Structure formats: C-alpha cells, structure tokens
Amino acid sequence: MAPKNISTLVEDIYSVFDEGKDIDPKEAETFGVSLGKLVIDRLRKREKPYLRLSNLGKPCLRQLWYSINTAELGEKLSGPARIKFLIGDITEAVVLFLAKLAGHSVTDEQADVEVDGVSGHIDALVDDELVDVKSASPFSHQKFKDGLTPDKDSFGYLTQLASYGKSKGKKRGHFLSVDKVLGNLHLDTHDPLPEIDLDGRVRTAREVLDANTPPPRAFDDVPDGKSGNRKLGVNCSYCEFKQTCWPGLRTVAYANGPRYLTRILREPKPRGDE
C-alpha cells in the first residue's frame, strides 16, 4: 500500500467509520493506557506555571506576567471547565488514533521540543508533517476553516505552531481542528509557517517576567452600546485575571452570558433579549 498523504487526512479519518475497521486488541489496549495516563495527568496537582512555547504567543504580556508571577490571583477553574478541557484532550488523542487507523503515519506524539531555551511539546508528526490538533467550539472551528489569521488568533496559536516548526526544522505546519459539538474536522495548512521573530518574543517575554510589576494592558475596554458604560472586550472577558487587572470590575448577568463593566454611567438593566 502506498504511503498516505496528509492532504487526504480528514477524508481518510471519516472513512474509518464508513468502511469499518478490525483493530488489533493490543493496539487498542495501548491506546486505552495512553488515555488513562492523560486523565491522570489532568487530575494531578498542577506544577508552578512557567514560560512555555504554548504560552509564548499570548497577545497580552500582562496576562502572561500574572499567570507566572501571581498565579494564585487567577480565577479558579470550575469543575465543568476542567471536564471541558479533559474532554478536549481526549478528543484530540482520539483523532490522532483514528488517523493511525486510517493508514497515516503518526509519530513524535507529545515529543519534547525547545526554542531558545523555552520548552514545549508537539502533538504529532502526521505523514512527517507538523500537526497541532485543536478541539474547538463551532465558532472557533470556523476560524480554522477560514484559515487562522493573526487578527483572529486570540490565543497565540500561530506563534505556537511557528515555534514548533522551528524546533522540528519544518517550513510548514497544520492545525487539525475538531468541532467538538458537530464532529467536523478541518486541516488548516500554513505554508509557509508565519514569519515570527521568535528570538525577540522569547527575549521580550523574559524581560517582562523578570520585572517586579506587570506591563501595561494589551487591550482597552470598549463601549457597551450607547449607554455610555464601558465593558471588557472579548480577550479580557476570557482572562482569568480580569478582576485583578481591572479593579472594581462589575459583573452583570445577561441571558446571553455575563458582561464585565469597567465604567457605569447608566445603571444596567439586564433583559432576556439582550
């Protein structure tokens, strides 16, 4: 059988279910053990945060400073949030297992890598191509379908992929996005990988983290409609350090989710249709 090509990865994974597959019990047992280790790792007490390739591209250096120097001030993850992240990890592992069953070469899973002394680990090489698997909401999945661009990269994924590429000597890389609600897959290819000054990123991050005080905010608050009030934008709303970064922040519950107000000129009146 001719080697598989990554260009058919998504269709080949789907075909595993169409054609049916007899799985070697030992292969299935090995995969089960790896899933068990994954769950154990998620339940283990977390180590002290430090600079890694996965957080090097964070768009807000202030958030990075808080997360490493004052992690105890961050909002604690709820039980549902922890389960959500665990399911995401499991989903990513299952998709790579399905890629193997579909006849694709999957190597270097969770391999340790390093760029300028900053460590991390890749998801895998599929058919000797760099692949980072992302479990995504339908909204986030659409970003990968459209082709992730810097202006829509709220979590620094492009920097992360570029750093992995540098560490493995790869000129291109791929995000394999998994819509965790509908099960859709999409391979978002970046050829070539984005040109990012990784040496400069590492140098700047280290200088910021060594400082005694956090750097300025990366994002301003935004108008809350025509009320004259102001609120956090999307990036800050999802930050676990928003209460520390924005003292006096007021949370208002609306039917479509919480709104974080930084300035109130008119008393908010939450309504179910807002």
URWOSUL-V771435 format. One record per backbone hydrogen bond with DSSP energy under -0.5 kcal/mol. NH is the residue of the N-H (numbers start at 1). CO is the residue of the C=O. If there is no record, write none. Layout:
NH_CO ; NH_CO
//
This chain:
4_103 ; 8_5 ; 9_6 ; 12_8 ; 13_9 ; 14_10 ; 15_11 ; 16_12 ; 16_13 ; 17_13 ; 17_14 ; 18_14 ; 19_15 ; 20_16 ; 23_21 ; 27_24 ; 28_24 ; 29_25 ; 30_26 ; 31_27 ; 32_28 ; 33_29 ; 34_30 ; 35_31 ; 36_32 ; 37_33 ; 38_34 ; 39_35 ; 40_36 ; 41_37 ; 42_38 ; 43_39 ; 44_40 ; 53_119 ; 55_52 ; 56_52 ; 58_55 ; 61_59 ; 64_60 ; 65_61 ; 66_62 ; 67_63 ; 68_64 ; 69_65 ; 70_65 ; 70_66 ; 73_70 ; 74_71 ; 75_240 ; 82_78 ; 83_79 ; 84_80 ; 85_81 ; 86_82 ; 87_83 ; 88_84 ; 89_85 ; 90_86 ; 91_87 ; 92_88 ; 93_89 ; 94_90 ; 95_91 ; 96_92 ; 97_93 ; 98_94 ; 99_95 ; 100_96 ; 101_97 ; 102_98 ; 103_100 ; 104_99 ; 107_125 ; 110_122 ; 110_123 ; 111_108 ; 113_120 ; 115_118 ; 118_115 ; 119_117 ; 120_113 ; 122_111 ; 124_131 ; 125_107 ; 126_124 ; 126_129 ; 127_105 ; 127_125 ; 129_126 ; 130_172 ; 131_124 ; 132_174 ; 133_131 ; 134_176 ; 136_134 ; 136_178 ; 141_137 ; 142_138 ; 143_139 ; 143_140 ; 144_140 ; 145_141 ; 146_142 ; 147_143 ; 152_149 ; 153_150 ; 154_152 ; 156_153 ; 160_156 ; 161_157 ; 162_158 ; 163_159 ; 164_160 ; 165_161 ; 166_162 ; 167_163 ; 168_164 ; 169_165 ; 169_166 ; 170_165 ; 173_190 ; 174_130 ; 175_188 ; 176_132 ; 176_174 ; 177_175 ; 177_186 ; 178_134 ; 179_177 ; 179_184 ; 180_136 ; 180_178 ; 183_179 ; 186_177 ; 188_175 ; 188_186 ; 189_187 ; 190_173 ; 191_189 ; 192_171 ; 193_171 ; 196_194 ; 198_196 ; 201_197 ; 202_198 ; 203_199 ; 204_200 ; 205_201 ; 206_202 ; 207_203 ; 208_204 ; 209_205 ; 210_206 ; 211_207 ; 211_208 ; 222_231 ; 224_229 ; 225_223 ; 227_224 ; 230_263 ; 231_222 ; 232_260 ; 237_233 ; 238_234 ; 239_236 ; 242_239 ; 245_241 ; 246_242 ; 249_246 ; 250_261 ; 252_250 ; 252_259 ; 254_252 ; 254_257 ; 255_271 ; 257_254 ; 259_252 ; 261_250 ; 261_259 ; 262_230 ; 263_230 ; 265_263 ; 274_271
//
